[in-house]
Amino acid sequence: MNYKYTILAVAYKDVSEEVEKKINEFSIRTIDETDDLVSYCTYGRQFDQDSRVCIYLEWYQNNILKYLADGYKIVLLEVPFNSNEPIVKALDLIDIELGDKVLIIEHDDI
C-alpha cells in the first residue's frame, strides 16, 4: 500500500516553550478547548488540507475530548509519509523523556 501522510495527534501540557515549538512544527490544527472541535466541514470539488483535518477530527474526537478534560493541548500533525521517520522518532523520544507531559495519542498512516 502506498501511503501519502502520517497523521499524529499529540497531547501535551506543562512543557517548555522550546518543546512546544518542536511539537507544533508540523501542526495543521491546535486544539486547546472543546470549541476547537466544532468545525464547519464541507467537502466539494477540492479535497484540501482543511477537508482532511475535518476527517481526522471525526476519527479522533473521543480521544481528544478525553485529553482535553485532563488539561492537555492537542495538536494534529500531518507529515509527508516519505519524510516521516525522523519526525516520528523525535516525537517518540520526547514522549519517553517527558512521560505524561507529552503523549502521542493517535498515529495513522494514510
C-alpha distance (Angstrom), angle and dihedral (degrees) to the residues before:
residue distance angle dihedral
M1 . . .
N2 3.78 . .
Y3 3.77 114.6 .
K4 3.78 123.8 -159.2
Y5 3.84 103.4 -174.5
T6 3.75 142.0 19.7
I7 3.80 110.2 -141.8
L8 3.79 119.8 -157.7
A9 3.76 131.4 -179.7
V10 3.79 109.5 -158.9
A11 3.80 123.4 -170.2
Y12 3.79 118.9 -159.3
K13 3.79 141.6 167.5
D14 3.80 138.0 167.5
V15 3.80 94.2 21.0
S16 3.78 130.8 140.4
E17 3.79 121.4 -98.0
E18 3.80 89.1 -109.8
V19 3.81 92.8 56.0
E20 3.80 91.6 45.0
K21 3.81 90.0 52.1
K22 3.82 91.3 52.2
I23 3.80 92.2 48.1
N24 3.81 91.9 49.6
E25 3.80 96.0 47.6
F26 3.83 94.3 102.8
S27 3.78 96.7 24.1
I28 3.77 118.0 144.6
R29 3.81 95.3 177.7
T30 3.79 135.2 13.5
I31 3.78 118.3 -153.4
D32 3.79 117.9 -167.9
E33 3.79 100.5 149.6
T34 3.79 136.0 29.3
D35 3.81 91.8 -107.6
D36 3.81 87.4 68.1
L37 3.81 88.1 68.6
V38 3.78 91.9 61.5
S39 3.74 105.0 96.3
Y40 3.73 135.4 172.2
C41 3.75 98.1 -139.7
T42 3.72 120.7 -174.8
Y43 3.74 124.0 175.9
G44 3.74 115.1 -156.6
R45 3.73 138.3 141.8
Q46 3.76 92.5 -47.9
F47 3.77 114.6 64.0
D48 3.78 98.6 -167.4
Q49 3.80 136.7 160.3
D50 3.81 92.8 -78.3
S51 3.79 89.4 55.9
R52 3.80 90.7 50.1
V53 3.83 91.4 48.7
C54 3.80 89.2 55.9
I55 3.80 90.2 54.3
Y56 3.82 92.5 48.1
L57 3.80 90.6 50.1
E58 3.79 89.6 52.7
W59 3.81 91.4 49.7
Y60 3.79 95.5 47.4
Q61 3.81 103.1 30.4
N62 3.82 97.8 111.3
N63 3.78 93.9 48.5
I64 3.81 91.8 45.0
L65 3.81 91.3 51.8
K66 3.79 90.3 51.0
Y67 3.80 93.1 54.6
L68 3.80 94.4 41.3
A69 3.81 87.6 56.4
D70 3.82 87.9 54.6
G71 3.83 91.7 54.7
Y72 3.79 100.1 -99.9
K73 3.79 128.6 137.8
I74 3.78 114.1 -136.4
V75 3.78 129.1 -148.7
L76 3.76 127.1 -169.2
L77 3.77 114.0 -145.3
E78 3.77 125.9 -164.9
V79 3.78 111.4 -167.8
P80 3.80 124.6 179.2
F81 3.80 105.3 -104.8
N82 3.79 94.4 -131.1
S83 3.83 91.1 61.0
N84 3.80 101.4 32.1
E85 3.81 101.9 100.8
P86 3.84 100.0 81.2
I87 3.80 91.5 42.3
V88 3.80 94.5 49.5
K89 3.82 90.8 45.8
A90 3.82 91.5 50.4
L91 3.81 91.1 50.3
D92 3.80 90.6 47.3
L93 3.81 89.5 53.3
I94 3.81 92.0 48.7
D95 3.80 88.6 48.0
I96 3.82 91.4 52.8
E97 3.81 94.8 41.7
L98 3.80 96.8 48.1
G99 3.80 98.5 35.3
D100 3.80 113.6 -164.1
K101 3.81 92.4 4.4
V102 3.82 91.8 76.0
L103 3.80 123.0 28.8
I104 3.78 131.6 174.1
I105 3.78 98.2 -141.8
E106 3.81 99.5 173.9
H107 3.81 133.7 22.7
D108 3.79 125.6 176.3
D109 3.77 135.1 161.7
I110 3.77 113.2 -147.3
